[in-house]
Amino acid sequence: MHITTSYQISYDDLRRGMVLAHRGRRRLVWVCAGILVVCAGILEAGAAFGDEPWFYLVGLWPLTMAALWAYRLTLGTNRSYRKAMPAFAGTTEVTLTSQAVRIHRDTNTAELAWSLFPKVEDTPDHLFLRQDKRTVTMILKRHLTAEQRAELADFVSSLSRARAAA
């Protein structure tokens, strides 16, 4: 297998791809924020019906944590994507071979063996190469021909079968 493609990554590409890559983590943070809001409501209701007004302050802690997590998911996430964009400026050239993945940008070049990625996720528009829970390499597939997509899908499925057998 030898597939070469080049493209420019836009802000929308980066954001959409990373949201897809980390979809489980985002849901977990929203669930935790919801639990904190419910706990704060229970604490505030207990303070309203109790004799101790200082108990209101205890209920502020979960509300503050929920607000900070919501901020991190919305404004903080958008800001981190904008900060990361200069690293993806210019043309990205990706070469996929049966031995390695080579990614060349104006800012850096990396050649990574397939063994570095314990999980390879093939979606219709992206190829996600996962090193661990937080480190994901995203390759856009929009400029691949139908034959290249089929060849890549065959390679990814054979790679997955080989890893499952081992």
C-alpha angles and dihedrals in degrees: 000000000000117000124168126185136160132201144151118250115225127199090256091052092052094045096045093046096048093046088055092045094051101033094129095053093051092053091049093054092050091049091051091048090051091051090051092051091050091049090049091050091052091048092048092048089051090050092049093053096037134078097244116081093184086072088079088073091058089057092054093068097068091042090052092049092049091050092049092050091048089050091050092051095049116027097015093052093048090050092050091052091051090049091051095050098085089062089058096044118128129017122335115208116196125191118188118195131166089258104042151351116246118197118186124187132163089256100044148352126220133183112194127184117230089239089071090068113067090180126040116185118195116198127171093261105022143038111214117200108193122201094174138331094296105028115078130162112207123204119188115224100192095106096048119108121236090257092051091049091050092048091049092048090051091049093048092049092048089047090051092048091049092051092047091052093050 
